Amino acid sequence: MNIFGSFKTWKRVRETRTQLNALSNRELNDLGISRGDIPFIATRAVRN
């Protein structure tokens, strides 16, 4: 992967994490996500 692809992926992961962190605990619970899972889920969602 080139540097631009890496940057684009990093940016999308960061945006996804920001959006998930903006949700309330109740909303995350409704989705079956805990706050500790957010980094893993964001990375996996962007790379798949």
C-alpha positions as CSV (number, residue, x, y, z in Angstrom):
1,M,0.0,0.0,0.0
2,N,1.3,3.4,-0.8
3,I,1.6,6.3,1.6
4,F,-1.6,8.0,0.2
5,G,-3.6,4.8,0.6
6,S,-2.3,4.4,4.2
7,F,-3.2,8.0,5.0
8,K,-6.7,7.6,3.5
9,T,-7.3,4.4,5.5
10,W,-6.0,6.1,8.7
11,K,-8.3,9.0,8.1
12,R,-11.3,6.8,7.6
13,V,-10.6,4.8,10.8
14,R,-10.2,8.0,12.7
15,E,-13.5,9.4,11.4
16,T,-15.3,6.1,12.2
17,R,-13.9,6.1,15.7
18,T,-15.0,9.7,16.2
19,Q,-18.5,8.9,15.0
20,L,-18.8,5.9,17.3
21,N,-17.4,7.8,20.3
22,A,-20.1,10.4,19.7
23,L,-22.9,7.8,20.4
24,S,-24.3,7.5,23.9
25,N,-23.6,4.4,26.0
26,R,-27.2,3.4,25.5
27,E,-26.9,3.7,21.7
28,L,-23.7,1.7,21.7
29,N,-25.4,-0.9,23.9
30,D,-28.3,-1.2,21.5
31,L,-25.7,-1.9,18.8
32,G,-24.0,-4.5,21.0
33,I,-20.8,-2.4,21.2
34,S,-18.8,-1.4,24.2
35,R,-16.5,1.7,24.3
36,G,-13.5,-0.6,24.5
37,D,-14.5,-2.3,21.3
38,I,-14.6,0.9,19.2
39,P,-10.9,1.0,18.0
40,F,-11.1,-2.7,16.9
41,I,-14.5,-2.2,15.2
42,A,-13.5,1.0,13.4
43,T,-10.3,-0.6,12.1
44,R,-12.1,-3.7,11.0
45,A,-15.0,-1.8,9.4
46,V,-12.7,0.3,7.3
47,R,-10.3,-2.4,6.2
48,N,-13.0,-4.9,5.2
